[in-house]
């Protein structure tokens, strides 16, 4: 799908509490409210287009990145499941350390790890293909 490179403006009315929660979530991610709303809308539209989400993992959704391949991410954050897996398995971080590092809950970490257990081959393939692209040092 090709999108027009121009942006359009749209005035959005949000309930006060929803706006407050969105601002807090954006701040935890270190992004603007506008970027958070844009990501959230893109994530939802991607989910509706692809319908590949696993209903057993309601807080994991798929987003298409630069490669145009669907990639599982923590809903509302853009943090890839493979990032959580890498932090735990390769960097040796605990769920609490990962949660603190990325500004998310330990519950989200556990769901990402359970998703990985259920979709191991898919995530391992993503990790392997990405590491193949990394420049070799030495």
Order of alpha helices (4+ residues) and beta strands (2+ residues): alpha-alpha-beta-beta-alpha-alpha-alpha-alpha
